[in-house]
Amino acid sequence: VQLQASGGGLVKTGGSLRLSCAPSGRTFSSHFMAWFRQVPGKERDFLAGIRWGTGRTYYADSVKGRFTISRSSAENTMDLQMSSLQSDDSAVYYCARADGYSTYWRDYLVWGQGTLVTVSS
C-alpha cells in the first residue's frame, strides 16, 4: 500500500490550503489515518487523525480550530483543510496510516511521500 499526498505549495500568511491523501489500496474501518508535519531537525508532529470506520477526529492543540481533517470512504481519500496559516505552519506534511489510534509517528507503518507547505508574507 502506498499513500499519495498532494496539495502543498506556497501560501500567504492567513491563507488556506487543502491537502489530499489517496491510498493505493483499500482502507479498512479499523485503520487510523493521520496527518503529520516535520521541519528540519525535529521529529514528525501529529496534527490530526481520523478513525476510518467511525469518522471520529482528533486534533493537536496547535491546529485545533484551524485545521479540519475529513475522509471519503467511497472515494478512499483523506483531506486536511488548513486555514489561518502562519509562518510556523511551514513544513513538510505527511499522511500516514496506523492500525489503530495513535499520535506517535513511530506507530505508523505506511507513509505518504510528503508535500511541502510554505507560508510566507
Chimera marker file (.cmm) of the C-alpha trace (Angstrom):
<marker_set name="trace">
<marker id="1" x="0.000" y="0.000" z="0.000" r="1" g="1" b="0" radius="0.5"/>
<marker id="2" x="1.199" y="3.482" z="-0.831" r="1" g="1" b="0" radius="0.5"/>
<marker id="3" x="-0.162" y="6.847" z="0.200" r="1" g="1" b="0" radius="0.5"/>
<marker id="4" x="-0.088" y="9.675" z="-2.290" r="1" g="1" b="0" radius="0.5"/>
<marker id="5" x="-0.123" y="13.121" z="-0.696" r="1" g="1" b="0" radius="0.5"/>
<marker id="6" x="-0.784" y="16.245" z="-2.703" r="1" g="1" b="0" radius="0.5"/>
<marker id="7" x="-1.853" y="19.858" z="-2.390" r="1" g="1" b="0" radius="0.5"/>
<marker id="8" x="1.173" y="21.523" z="-0.849" r="1" g="1" b="0" radius="0.5"/>
<marker id="9" x="2.546" y="24.793" z="-2.079" r="1" g="1" b="0" radius="0.5"/>
<marker id="10" x="3.202" y="28.414" z="-1.271" r="1" g="1" b="0" radius="0.5"/>
<marker id="11" x="0.507" y="30.349" z="0.569" r="1" g="1" b="0" radius="0.5"/>
<marker id="12" x="0.393" y="33.766" z="2.176" r="1" g="1" b="0" radius="0.5"/>
<marker id="13" x="0.086" y="34.299" z="5.891" r="1" g="1" b="0" radius="0.5"/>
<marker id="14" x="-3.542" y="33.980" z="6.911" r="1" g="1" b="0" radius="0.5"/>
<marker id="15" x="-4.379" y="31.977" z="3.832" r="1" g="1" b="0" radius="0.5"/>
<marker id="16" x="-5.795" y="28.495" z="3.350" r="1" g="1" b="0" radius="0.5"/>
<marker id="17" x="-4.663" y="25.294" z="1.719" r="1" g="1" b="0" radius="0.5"/>
<marker id="18" x="-6.147" y="21.847" z="1.261" r="1" g="1" b="0" radius="0.5"/>
<marker id="19" x="-4.065" y="18.709" z="1.302" r="1" g="1" b="0" radius="0.5"/>
<marker id="20" x="-5.244" y="15.376" z="-0.011" r="1" g="1" b="0" radius="0.5"/>
<marker id="21" x="-4.123" y="11.811" z="0.582" r="1" g="1" b="0" radius="0.5"/>
<marker id="22" x="-5.034" y="8.881" z="-1.599" r="1" g="1" b="0" radius="0.5"/>
<marker id="23" x="-4.130" y="5.344" z="-0.540" r="1" g="1" b="0" radius="0.5"/>
<marker id="24" x="-3.375" y="2.980" z="-3.381" r="1" g="1" b="0" radius="0.5"/>
<marker id="25" x="-5.104" y="0.118" z="-1.603" r="1" g="1" b="0" radius="0.5"/>
<marker id="26" x="-8.246" y="-0.278" z="0.409" r="1" g="1" b="0" radius="0.5"/>
<marker id="27" x="-8.537" y="1.438" z="3.771" r="1" g="1" b="0" radius="0.5"/>
<marker id="28" x="-10.314" y="-0.652" z="6.372" r="1" g="1" b="0" radius="0.5"/>
<marker id="29" x="-12.617" y="0.533" z="9.121" r="1" g="1" b="0" radius="0.5"/>
<marker id="30" x="-10.041" y="-0.436" z="11.750" r="1" g="1" b="0" radius="0.5"/>
<marker id="31" x="-7.418" y="1.879" z="10.286" r="1" g="1" b="0" radius="0.5"/>
<marker id="32" x="-6.478" y="5.222" z="11.736" r="1" g="1" b="0" radius="0.5"/>
<marker id="33" x="-5.358" y="7.834" z="9.230" r="1" g="1" b="0" radius="0.5"/>
<marker id="34" x="-3.485" y="10.956" z="10.201" r="1" g="1" b="0" radius="0.5"/>
<marker id="35" x="-1.557" y="13.995" z="9.104" r="1" g="1" b="0" radius="0.5"/>
<marker id="36" x="1.855" y="14.849" z="10.484" r="1" g="1" b="0" radius="0.5"/>
<marker id="37" x="4.332" y="17.565" z="9.705" r="1" g="1" b="0" radius="0.5"/>
<marker id="38" x="8.047" y="17.838" z="10.047" r="1" g="1" b="0" radius="0.5"/>
<marker id="39" x="10.587" y="20.631" z="9.999" r="1" g="1" b="0" radius="0.5"/>
<marker id="40" x="14.333" y="20.038" z="9.682" r="1" g="1" b="0" radius="0.5"/>
<marker id="41" x="15.938" y="18.738" z="12.842" r="1" g="1" b="0" radius="0.5"/>
<marker id="42" x="12.695" y="17.802" z="14.547" r="1" g="1" b="0" radius="0.5"/>
<marker id="43" x="10.519" y="14.738" z="14.813" r="1" g="1" b="0" radius="0.5"/>
<marker id="44" x="7.260" y="14.436" z="12.947" r="1" g="1" b="0" radius="0.5"/>
<marker id="45" x="4.432" y="16.064" z="14.852" r="1" g="1" b="0" radius="0.5"/>
<marker id="46" x="0.897" y="14.732" z="14.913" r="1" g="1" b="0" radius="0.5"/>
<marker id="47" x="-1.617" y="17.251" z="13.605" r="1" g="1" b="0" radius="0.5"/>
<marker id="48" x="-4.903" y="15.474" z="13.075" r="1" g="1" b="0" radius="0.5"/>
<marker id="49" x="-6.238" y="11.975" z="12.796" r="1" g="1" b="0" radius="0.5"/>
<marker id="50" x="-9.423" y="10.198" z="11.886" r="1" g="1" b="0" radius="0.5"/>
<marker id="51" x="-10.837" y="6.776" z="12.609" r="1" g="1" b="0" radius="0.5"/>
<marker id="52" x="-11.686" y="5.421" z="9.190" r="1" g="1" b="0" radius="0.5"/>
<marker id="53" x="-14.690" y="3.424" z="10.309" r="1" g="1" b="0" radius="0.5"/>
<marker id="54" x="-16.460" y="5.970" z="12.506" r="1" g="1" b="0" radius="0.5"/>
<marker id="55" x="-15.047" y="9.229" z="11.185" r="1" g="1" b="0" radius="0.5"/>
<marker id="56" x="-14.167" y="10.402" z="14.688" r="1" g="1" b="0" radius="0.5"/>
<marker id="57" x="-11.498" y="13.067" z="14.530" r="1" g="1" b="0" radius="0.5"/>
<marker id="58" x="-8.637" y="14.104" z="16.773" r="1" g="1" b="0" radius="0.5"/>
<marker id="59" x="-6.513" y="17.252" z="16.684" r="1" g="1" b="0" radius="0.5"/>
<marker id="60" x="-3.322" y="18.577" z="18.181" r="1" g="1" b="0" radius="0.5"/>
<marker id="61" x="-3.863" y="21.720" z="20.235" r="1" g="1" b="0" radius="0.5"/>
<marker id="62" x="-1.645" y="23.662" z="17.846" r="1" g="1" b="0" radius="0.5"/>
<marker id="63" x="-4.087" y="23.248" z="14.952" r="1" g="1" b="0" radius="0.5"/>
<marker id="64" x="-7.440" y="22.838" z="16.662" r="1" g="1" b="0" radius="0.5"/>
<marker id="65" x="-9.932" y="25.267" z="15.206" r="1" g="1" b="0" radius="0.5"/>
<marker id="66" x="-7.746" y="25.992" z="12.164" r="1" g="1" b="0" radius="0.5"/>
<marker id="67" x="-7.338" y="22.585" z="10.532" r="1" g="1" b="0" radius="0.5"/>
<marker id="68" x="-10.063" y="20.123" z="9.612" r="1" g="1" b="0" radius="0.5"/>
<marker id="69" x="-9.473" y="16.508" z="8.723" r="1" g="1" b="0" radius="0.5"/>
<marker id="70" x="-12.036" y="14.601" z="6.697" r="1" g="1" b="0" radius="0.5"/>
<marker id="71" x="-12.319" y="11.407" z="4.754" r="1" g="1" b="0" radius="0.5"/>
<marker id="72" x="-14.382" y="9.931" z="1.975" r="1" g="1" b="0" radius="0.5"/>
<marker id="73" x="-14.857" y="6.230" z="2.403" r="1" g="1" b="0" radius="0.5"/>
<marker id="74" x="-16.445" y="5.964" z="-1.025" r="1" g="1" b="0" radius="0.5"/>
<marker id="75" x="-13.501" y="7.633" z="-2.730" r="1" g="1" b="0" radius="0.5"/>
<marker id="76" x="-10.937" y="6.248" z="-0.286" r="1" g="1" b="0" radius="0.5"/>
<marker id="77" x="-9.357" y="9.668" z="0.215" r="1" g="1" b="0" radius="0.5"/>
<marker id="78" x="-8.484" y="11.877" z="3.151" r="1" g="1" b="0" radius="0.5"/>
<marker id="79" x="-8.139" y="15.634" z="3.224" r="1" g="1" b="0" radius="0.5"/>
<marker id="80" x="-6.718" y="18.247" z="5.532" r="1" g="1" b="0" radius="0.5"/>
<marker id="81" x="-8.237" y="21.694" z="5.185" r="1" g="1" b="0" radius="0.5"/>
<marker id="82" x="-5.898" y="24.283" z="6.660" r="1" g="1" b="0" radius="0.5"/>
<marker id="83" x="-6.825" y="27.871" z="7.358" r="1" g="1" b="0" radius="0.5"/>
<marker id="84" x="-5.345" y="30.895" z="9.124" r="1" g="1" b="0" radius="0.5"/>
<marker id="85" x="-1.923" y="29.631" z="8.173" r="1" g="1" b="0" radius="0.5"/>
<marker id="86" x="1.087" y="31.170" z="9.851" r="1" g="1" b="0" radius="0.5"/>
<marker id="87" x="4.797" y="31.056" z="9.107" r="1" g="1" b="0" radius="0.5"/>
<marker id="88" x="5.389" y="28.365" z="11.718" r="1" g="1" b="0" radius="0.5"/>
<marker id="89" x="2.991" y="26.106" z="9.812" r="1" g="1" b="0" radius="0.5"/>
<marker id="90" x="5.654" y="25.835" z="7.117" r="1" g="1" b="0" radius="0.5"/>
<marker id="91" x="6.809" y="22.228" z="6.986" r="1" g="1" b="0" radius="0.5"/>
<marker id="92" x="6.680" y="19.031" z="5.017" r="1" g="1" b="0" radius="0.5"/>
<marker id="93" x="3.280" y="17.467" z="5.582" r="1" g="1" b="0" radius="0.5"/>
<marker id="94" x="2.784" y="13.719" z="5.585" r="1" g="1" b="0" radius="0.5"/>
<marker id="95" x="-0.239" y="11.499" z="5.594" r="1" g="1" b="0" radius="0.5"/>
<marker id="96" x="0.093" y="8.169" z="7.317" r="1" g="1" b="0" radius="0.5"/>
<marker id="97" x="-1.838" y="5.089" z="8.323" r="1" g="1" b="0" radius="0.5"/>
<marker id="98" x="-1.767" y="3.121" z="11.541" r="1" g="1" b="0" radius="0.5"/>
<marker id="99" x="-3.606" y="0.018" z="12.660" r="1" g="1" b="0" radius="0.5"/>
<marker id="100" x="-5.235" y="1.929" z="15.483" r="1" g="1" b="0" radius="0.5"/>
<marker id="101" x="-5.379" y="5.277" z="17.214" r="1" g="1" b="0" radius="0.5"/>
<marker id="102" x="-2.004" y="6.861" z="17.907" r="1" g="1" b="0" radius="0.5"/>
<marker id="103" x="-0.432" y="10.280" z="17.911" r="1" g="1" b="0" radius="0.5"/>
<marker id="104" x="3.132" y="8.889" z="17.910" r="1" g="1" b="0" radius="0.5"/>
<marker id="105" x="4.730" y="8.772" z="14.494" r="1" g="1" b="0" radius="0.5"/>
<marker id="106" x="6.622" y="5.543" z="15.172" r="1" g="1" b="0" radius="0.5"/>
<marker id="107" x="3.312" y="3.658" z="15.392" r="1" g="1" b="0" radius="0.5"/>
<marker id="108" x="2.567" y="4.430" z="11.751" r="1" g="1" b="0" radius="0.5"/>
<marker id="109" x="3.664" y="1.821" z="9.251" r="1" g="1" b="0" radius="0.5"/>
<marker id="110" x="2.519" y="3.385" z="5.992" r="1" g="1" b="0" radius="0.5"/>
<marker id="111" x="3.521" y="6.904" z="4.935" r="1" g="1" b="0" radius="0.5"/>
<marker id="112" x="2.971" y="9.214" z="2.048" r="1" g="1" b="0" radius="0.5"/>
<marker id="113" x="5.911" y="10.879" z="0.344" r="1" g="1" b="0" radius="0.5"/>
<marker id="114" x="5.353" y="14.286" z="1.948" r="1" g="1" b="0" radius="0.5"/>
<marker id="115" x="4.215" y="17.543" z="0.465" r="1" g="1" b="0" radius="0.5"/>
<marker id="116" x="5.847" y="20.878" z="1.215" r="1" g="1" b="0" radius="0.5"/>
<marker id="117" x="3.808" y="23.748" z="2.611" r="1" g="1" b="0" radius="0.5"/>
<marker id="118" x="5.437" y="27.154" z="2.759" r="1" g="1" b="0" radius="0.5"/>
<marker id="119" x="3.671" y="30.053" z="4.441" r="1" g="1" b="0" radius="0.5"/>
<marker id="120" x="5.114" y="33.433" z="3.662" r="1" g="1" b="0" radius="0.5"/>
<marker id="121" x="4.054" y="37.026" z="3.900" r="1" g="1" b="0" radius="0.5"/>
<link id1="1" id2="2" r="1" g="1" b="0" radius="0.2"/>
<link id1="2" id2="3" r="1" g="1" b="0" radius="0.2"/>
<link id1="3" id2="4" r="1" g="1" b="0" radius="0.2"/>
<link id1="4" id2="5" r="1" g="1" b="0" radius="0.2"/>
<link id1="5" id2="6" r="1" g="1" b="0" radius="0.2"/>
<link id1="6" id2="7" r="1" g="1" b="0" radius="0.2"/>
<link id1="7" id2="8" r="1" g="1" b="0" radius="0.2"/>
<link id1="8" id2="9" r="1" g="1" b="0" radius="0.2"/>
<link id1="9" id2="10" r="1" g="1" b="0" radius="0.2"/>
<link id1="10" id2="11" r="1" g="1" b="0" radius="0.2"/>
<link id1="11" id2="12" r="1" g="1" b="0" radius="0.2"/>
<link id1="12" id2="13" r="1" g="1" b="0" radius="0.2"/>
<link id1="13" id2="14" r="1" g="1" b="0" radius="0.2"/>
<link id1="14" id2="15" r="1" g="1" b="0" radius="0.2"/>
<link id1="15" id2="16" r="1" g="1" b="0" radius="0.2"/>
<link id1="16" id2="17" r="1" g="1" b="0" radius="0.2"/>
<link id1="17" id2="18" r="1" g="1" b="0" radius="0.2"/>
<link id1="18" id2="19" r="1" g="1" b="0" radius="0.2"/>
<link id1="19" id2="20" r="1" g="1" b="0" radius="0.2"/>
<link id1="20" id2="21" r="1" g="1" b="0" radius="0.2"/>
<link id1="21" id2="22" r="1" g="1" b="0" radius="0.2"/>
<link id1="22" id2="23" r="1" g="1" b="0" radius="0.2"/>
<link id1="23" id2="24" r="1" g="1" b="0" radius="0.2"/>
<link id1="24" id2="25" r="1" g="1" b="0" radius="0.2"/>
<link id1="25" id2="26" r="1" g="1" b="0" radius="0.2"/>
<link id1="26" id2="27" r="1" g="1" b="0" radius="0.2"/>
<link id1="27" id2="28" r="1" g="1" b="0" radius="0.2"/>
<link id1="28" id2="29" r="1" g="1" b="0" radius="0.2"/>
<link id1="29" id2="30" r="1" g="1" b="0" radius="0.2"/>
<link id1="30" id2="31" r="1" g="1" b="0" radius="0.2"/>
<link id1="31" id2="32" r="1" g="1" b="0" radius="0.2"/>
<link id1="32" id2="33" r="1" g="1" b="0" radius="0.2"/>
<link id1="33" id2="34" r="1" g="1" b="0" radius="0.2"/>
<link id1="34" id2="35" r="1" g="1" b="0" radius="0.2"/>
<link id1="35" id2="36" r="1" g="1" b="0" radius="0.2"/>
<link id1="36" id2="37" r="1" g="1" b="0" radius="0.2"/>
<link id1="37" id2="38" r="1" g="1" b="0" radius="0.2"/>
<link id1="38" id2="39" r="1" g="1" b="0" radius="0.2"/>
<link id1="39" id2="40" r="1" g="1" b="0" radius="0.2"/>
<link id1="40" id2="41" r="1" g="1" b="0" radius="0.2"/>
<link id1="41" id2="42" r="1" g="1" b="0" radius="0.2"/>
<link id1="42" id2="43" r="1" g="1" b="0" radius="0.2"/>
<link id1="43" id2="44" r="1" g="1" b="0" radius="0.2"/>
<link id1="44" id2="45" r="1" g="1" b="0" radius="0.2"/>
<link id1="45" id2="46" r="1" g="1" b="0" radius="0.2"/>
<link id1="46" id2="47" r="1" g="1" b="0" radius="0.2"/>
<link id1="47" id2="48" r="1" g="1" b="0" radius="0.2"/>
<link id1="48" id2="49" r="1" g="1" b="0" radius="0.2"/>
<link id1="49" id2="50" r="1" g="1" b="0" radius="0.2"/>
<link id1="50" id2="51" r="1" g="1" b="0" radius="0.2"/>
<link id1="51" id2="52" r="1" g="1" b="0" radius="0.2"/>
<link id1="52" id2="53" r="1" g="1" b="0" radius="0.2"/>
<link id1="53" id2="54" r="1" g="1" b="0" radius="0.2"/>
<link id1="54" id2="55" r="1" g="1" b="0" radius="0.2"/>
<link id1="55" id2="56" r="1" g="1" b="0" radius="0.2"/>
<link id1="56" id2="57" r="1" g="1" b="0" radius="0.2"/>
<link id1="57" id2="58" r="1" g="1" b="0" radius="0.2"/>
<link id1="58" id2="59" r="1" g="1" b="0" radius="0.2"/>
<link id1="59" id2="60" r="1" g="1" b="0" radius="0.2"/>
<link id1="60" id2="61" r="1" g="1" b="0" radius="0.2"/>
<link id1="61" id2="62" r="1" g="1" b="0" radius="0.2"/>
<link id1="62" id2="63" r="1" g="1" b="0" radius="0.2"/>
<link id1="63" id2="64" r="1" g="1" b="0" radius="0.2"/>
<link id1="64" id2="65" r="1" g="1" b="0" radius="0.2"/>
<link id1="65" id2="66" r="1" g="1" b="0" radius="0.2"/>
<link id1="66" id2="67" r="1" g="1" b="0" radius="0.2"/>
<link id1="67" id2="68" r="1" g="1" b="0" radius="0.2"/>
<link id1="68" id2="69" r="1" g="1" b="0" radius="0.2"/>
<link id1="69" id2="70" r="1" g="1" b="0" radius="0.2"/>
<link id1="70" id2="71" r="1" g="1" b="0" radius="0.2"/>
<link id1="71" id2="72" r="1" g="1" b="0" radius="0.2"/>
<link id1="72" id2="73" r="1" g="1" b="0" radius="0.2"/>
<link id1="73" id2="74" r="1" g="1" b="0" radius="0.2"/>
<link id1="74" id2="75" r="1" g="1" b="0" radius="0.2"/>
<link id1="75" id2="76" r="1" g="1" b="0" radius="0.2"/>
<link id1="76" id2="77" r="1" g="1" b="0" radius="0.2"/>
<link id1="77" id2="78" r="1" g="1" b="0" radius="0.2"/>
<link id1="78" id2="79" r="1" g="1" b="0" radius="0.2"/>
<link id1="79" id2="80" r="1" g="1" b="0" radius="0.2"/>
<link id1="80" id2="81" r="1" g="1" b="0" radius="0.2"/>
<link id1="81" id2="82" r="1" g="1" b="0" radius="0.2"/>
<link id1="82" id2="83" r="1" g="1" b="0" radius="0.2"/>
<link id1="83" id2="84" r="1" g="1" b="0" radius="0.2"/>
<link id1="84" id2="85" r="1" g="1" b="0" radius="0.2"/>
<link id1="85" id2="86" r="1" g="1" b="0" radius="0.2"/>
<link id1="86" id2="87" r="1" g="1" b="0" radius="0.2"/>
<link id1="87" id2="88" r="1" g="1" b="0" radius="0.2"/>
<link id1="88" id2="89" r="1" g="1" b="0" radius="0.2"/>
<link id1="89" id2="90" r="1" g="1" b="0" radius="0.2"/>
<link id1="90" id2="91" r="1" g="1" b="0" radius="0.2"/>
<link id1="91" id2="92" r="1" g="1" b="0" radius="0.2"/>
<link id1="92" id2="93" r="1" g="1" b="0" radius="0.2"/>
<link id1="93" id2="94" r="1" g="1" b="0" radius="0.2"/>
<link id1="94" id2="95" r="1" g="1" b="0" radius="0.2"/>
<link id1="95" id2="96" r="1" g="1" b="0" radius="0.2"/>
<link id1="96" id2="97" r="1" g="1" b="0" radius="0.2"/>
<link id1="97" id2="98" r="1" g="1" b="0" radius="0.2"/>
<link id1="98" id2="99" r="1" g="1" b="0" radius="0.2"/>
<link id1="99" id2="100" r="1" g="1" b="0" radius="0.2"/>
<link id1="100" id2="101" r="1" g="1" b="0" radius="0.2"/>
<link id1="101" id2="102" r="1" g="1" b="0" radius="0.2"/>
<link id1="102" id2="103" r="1" g="1" b="0" radius="0.2"/>
<link id1="103" id2="104" r="1" g="1" b="0" radius="0.2"/>
<link id1="104" id2="105" r="1" g="1" b="0" radius="0.2"/>
<link id1="105" id2="106" r="1" g="1" b="0" radius="0.2"/>
<link id1="106" id2="107" r="1" g="1" b="0" radius="0.2"/>
<link id1="107" id2="108" r="1" g="1" b="0" radius="0.2"/>
<link id1="108" id2="109" r="1" g="1" b="0" radius="0.2"/>
<link id1="109" id2="110" r="1" g="1" b="0" radius="0.2"/>
<link id1="110" id2="111" r="1" g="1" b="0" radius="0.2"/>
<link id1="111" id2="112" r="1" g="1" b="0" radius="0.2"/>
<link id1="112" id2="113" r="1" g="1" b="0" radius="0.2"/>
<link id1="113" id2="114" r="1" g="1" b="0" radius="0.2"/>
<link id1="114" id2="115" r="1" g="1" b="0" radius="0.2"/>
<link id1="115" id2="116" r="1" g="1" b="0" radius="0.2"/>
<link id1="116" id2="117" r="1" g="1" b="0" radius="0.2"/>
<link id1="117" id2="118" r="1" g="1" b="0" radius="0.2"/>
<link id1="118" id2="119" r="1" g="1" b="0" radius="0.2"/>
<link id1="119" id2="120" r="1" g="1" b="0" radius="0.2"/>
<link id1="120" id2="121" r="1" g="1" b="0" radius="0.2"/>
</marker_set>
